[in-house]
């Protein structure tokens, strides 16, 4: 395989490396999440400075060193900077949450291309006038589906009865319960739960077949938005088995609750989350990666 690779990427995270360089986390639709060094990105006239900023979508030219098993960015041709996200605090933190979930789910297992398309579509819609809360709901709900953990919105996971009046999500779980089962299972246990109205469940079911832009345009009561966000924040943290730091840093007006204790505490940092797809190959290796130049 050629050491020179070319492909579309989105910047998920960037940190300073020594005085002038950047360590950049990229999402590729073909090789998933990788780390690459942008040499000289912090120099005054460094050409990689702007193109390696958060959320930038670019065509990347990479060099892969098979001995060091590392990537170096040689050039980035920007496709979109998503400027509206950068200048709006709520949209910025929403995009930060999206990127963090991708990092902590290791690019979604083997479904790199689907996760990439979802993230790119979500950033594009978020960059417009669409309400950020609805974009976040749609992004998380669709990502949960790609990861294979989308709960049944029509019937209780415990007794099988339908949800005529809504459902309840217990933090620390992955399923939806009817009120009776939620109360029975929580008896004698102090456990947070989120009530979802019948309208909220219908919203999720109805928008599954729509495009993300169409779904974000559908009106939703503020109370339902907050309940769905609380439900999806709890569910996605359960799936990736780690707290989301962007929920701690984000504006309180977003209605994001405090993150719970991670079940990954005390485990090796490299332990991947549970994803209901079998990932092939080593994560971050160039096998099946961007096309050679």
Secondary structure, DSSP 8 states (H G I E B T S, - for coil): --SEEEEEEEEEEEEEETTTEEEEEEEETTTEEEEEEETTTTSTT-TTTGGGSTT-EEEEEEEEETTTTEEEEEEEEEEE--HHHHT-HHHHHHHHHHHHHHHHTTTTTT-HHHHHHHHHHHHHHHTTTS-HHHHHHHHHHHHHHHHT----SSB-TTT--B-SS-EEEETT-SSEE-HHHHHHHTTT----EEEE-HHHHHHHHHHTTS-HHHHHTS---HHHHHHHHHHHHHHHHHHHTS--HHHHHS-GGG--------TTTTS-TT-----SS---S-TT--TT-SEE-
